[in-house]
Amino acid sequence: MTSYEVINLQVIGHALASVSREMGVTLRKTSCSPIFNEGNDYSCAIFDSRGQMVSHGEFLPIHLGSMAFATDAVTRTFRDEGLEPGDMVILNDPYVGGTHLPDVTLVAPIVHDGRLLGFAVNRAHHLDIGGTAAGSFYSAARENYQEGLRIAPIKLVRQGAIDRRLQDLIVANSRLPGQLRVDLEAQVSANRTAIRRITDLAERYGPDAVDRAMLLLLDQSEQRTREAIRRLPDGDYRASDFIDNDGITDVPREIRVTVRVRGDQVDVDFTGSSEQVDGPLNSVLGYTYAGVYMVFQAATDPDIAPNAGCYRAINIIAPEGTIVNPRFPAACTGGNEVACIIHNTVFRALAQIPADEDGGPHVMACDHGSSNNMIISGLHPRTGERYVIYEYPEGGWGGNRDRDGLTAIWSIVGNTWNVPVEVVEERFPVRVERYEIRRDSGGPGAHRGGLGIRREHRLLGHDARLSIVANRVRVPPWGLDGGRAGAAAGFVIDPGTGGERPAAPEFGSKAHDVPLHDGEVICQLTAGGGGWGDPAERDPEAVAADVLAGYVSVRAAAEDYLVSVDAHGTVDAEETERLRRARRERSRTEAASS
């Protein structure tokens, strides 16, 4: 291969990544729902003709690791009938290539002069896809049938023309039919953008060069991933974590993992995890695989181009009939919640690998560990039309060996944005009365956990209903190496008043069809990240800076960090030393007596 050819292949590779990003811009600019054009709850990718993901935009890892299941389902479904230029296949069935029902996927073949170059694929979360609960998050669901419209792979677009009857059938099952119609067409537009751009590449460089560039990207990512794994010491690393409950029975359910490192290969084995649950907290394989892949992407070398080549070195064992691989028709809308706990658990296992001269894997204490799904729905008092507010706010990341955890940011499961207060208040009959960082929510540690947030909505001129599918209320985010847990999440109605009451009294983080009345406030508290290291080893000046910033209270500074500091950030060094010396003496006494 000449140097000219090598350069061309690299140019094509970067162009493929650019196309994926442009797909996302198209989707955002042509959609109408705030979850698309403000929250960015979607993903876009390019697959090669063999069904391998070769590039994607910087969107949701939880989608990107799972879209290969959709492409595979489409190619298998249409093996005999075939796919024509201009066709697009729609699906959302969690057991046939999907994740949970609100995530709708469109797969389109990219054809140039009769030759299949690959596939344009996008997946987006729609605000309502039908089912028992508005917003399609039904915490008491026992079967997938209750959670919304199930769409097995079927052609929504045939040779460039949208099947309007099929589209009508789909949108008729939604509480927000007009919005769903526009947003589906935005997904169609995103794929058309990719088709134009990839065929332009084939015109310019030739289809063979485009195909070679795709294979080169995959092989390069595989090679670099294997090199990163090879730097980890061989061994078996075990961990477990829990979801709060399944929304049916208030009993924690376990995710158990063994990570086996052997040379440049890793087995991630979930044997021993809880059996599939009765409620909607089950993770289908797409979610489970994504929950593993995103951890290794972050923990090894985040600069590796993320594509299917990265995944060749990772073998996942998810026993059928468990919470990480349920049997149909198990309910699974809360599978995104389980995926959060999966990635927490795998991080916890990798944290057992000791740091070396290379630093070891990039791991952190537990993040807020939830999508924090909260739905407010009702009839708009001004228009009489039904509305659905979907809140999925950010929380704290865990501290790590080098720095504090990030504050008020989404889990690495997703890369979504918050919906601005101005947009919420303009579009919906609510007022956002508080949106702030939760003081003292970050887990204490030598490196503090990031802080969660508090967000409050007041209903204006109407009654409404509330649904919640979340986690980390019963099981708070854990710390590492002596760091403490972050503050648990919470949901409260009319906080600080005589009418204060829990929004989810039975299950803490799960509720459905909770009545809300005009003027009432629903308060959502997201969890903070776990701390890393003994909080008594945190620099007193760093604690003082946290007090000044409003991250840590004067009381918590003394009780958790053993730092005497006033509200102005002035440290009493003598008293701080006395507090820490007393702690060291107690520790020595306890160690001697044991």
Steps between C-alpha positions, in 0.01 A plus 500: 500500500646838398524794738239674286258214554568495874427873524180458300381224731559720803313788335207271426504373858473851639228580247296205630513642853398841364202344323378345825519837671313668213225241533453615859490867402234421239293307751520775760421782257200330336329355811239669718515331842726642773648159570648515147579864430602593856582175680681324211365160607596325177794338323619471141748257346636354178533123454691319228343253259575215744297665776794628706482847653788705360425853623261699710451850630561593862156397613368242749732206580199302620361517144824458312601173661159352428415614146688204351214283624258711294707480182535125544124461554427697183739305279362170631138609460549614140747234389252359247297810407805722482545872553474743210665840467285751687353242740505562875405249765348605831508296821486535877436143621745446789518130418561555128784750487367774728559612858184641654189597307542882503829453311400478132765398247514567125738295284564594137721327243757721327524392136726636223464373143328186623766424762423497873747732673354471849214622716392832650352441845349731756318437826298758691295506819141615433298670772207260472468171312173396664447247775339525842688806627548838335858530390515119465674449836265272694666393824243228573526330160529123512508437125651681205151522348404755768788734424406634159469426131737221397640536147679204346725587203280635218558741211383849590654641180486312170725618218501852641129536581371489858221245549238744630260230611766335712604837636136578585467168682812570708412857598140404580636294791672801659357762734704754302424402138597827333832514678577136428423548130743792466772330702478180294546708186801666662650154538431432133674826410806406707543174309452676166781737595730203561405333174584816302833548672618137477405467134689828437806336659459199272475729196817682598724218623328187367295243693800271550693776677202578724470134595874471568488810719219346703698179552810700592310693768371177653840331500676803648251523786527128567878516509508796739234346726694175525817693578320683782360175643842336478633764739256378768624217725336164436252408767137460606342818638160472666241752614129541557250782530123530535193666357266636769215265402296402196192716567294195595681369808711727720806273501843597357612295199863420433725553202803274548798500268833324459747672266762250380806656339713261298762657276324725250155348558236567767203293611225692681287239674168586668439150635347528846295811426137503613238319299289718273255703705124538487513874442653709218856500639643248255787569261474342154829402335535827310507695826722247675761501225496879483546520878819294471643655184477857626699412815789348308499796263536736797727284718763401243570770243220751432686626192445174309251556218183332631367240259433127475874430488527600866253230596678203339722453805205498743292185555179550699327216685142591599301192606153485349217555743694743719458872557772562237341277232127450564268271310214649302249639593671638812438871553815704430431872468724553803784316331683832469505507882653152513759603240609778737555244777678266256756767416538585872565133577758451224682816611500361856659178378769681302577717804655189660782510245795670675650814350844459342742721314236539228242597762276194448148526360321834520234430762293705738274450798131452426320776313137595562409174330160583355328662205271659763195450276209716617188569293240772564196480272163668470285731288634847429251747656545750217476269198322195637764281336679218675861563599783283632802640688789254514762594759826304508731736689869472566675398822849456645788289368725308733839626609809323368863463602593829331211742549155572636194370322319723252192683626157512336581289194331207335623146558745366240209284387376808319621827358173688518445866581260647751186662361534870590261651751388755242392227260315305770308807618420615146363166384341355812262627773758487779745734667850379587546655843834349596786360297814478707789288617431287811738602775667205678380248241850411374648199676774610744848393400857613449352564156138598553214360296319737265175655617147421393233757427162612631232597250142600588195541276180673614176417315319805363124501449438128470535153653740241363643151546851390595701189410850407618743229392835564668757361744753594770235592760535177698859418391717815494812536281798327662847641561843342445822467700344638816280755325140518618173468318337791323161623616208290383244626248147600599159614378280721720168679452460845661833495688530722808124539542235339719400292200847357437487135400711250306411475133580128496422377855487129416815454294696823544611522138199350319145634475222534245187708456566708812244785517642854502273798566503858383768696685685199634876467464686184400861503618757275336832436676771316309776304670854618552804299396699286740825628649850359444741462789483589869322836539730581794785516246335772290697825491334736754527785249307291246229448764497875568458567127205256495340687791540832320353352179199363688594140425566401864343639817702615803348209695597238239850648480547426871314168515609338172834664420613589855567856389406797716402779262261793525244616244755743355743217416750569779659179627586461867819299447550420868151366552518309172821329611339415836198340327716297264746396773212374713373301205846343442525404867155336494597305191821373665309398811235316299769325292685388815186365665403302193 
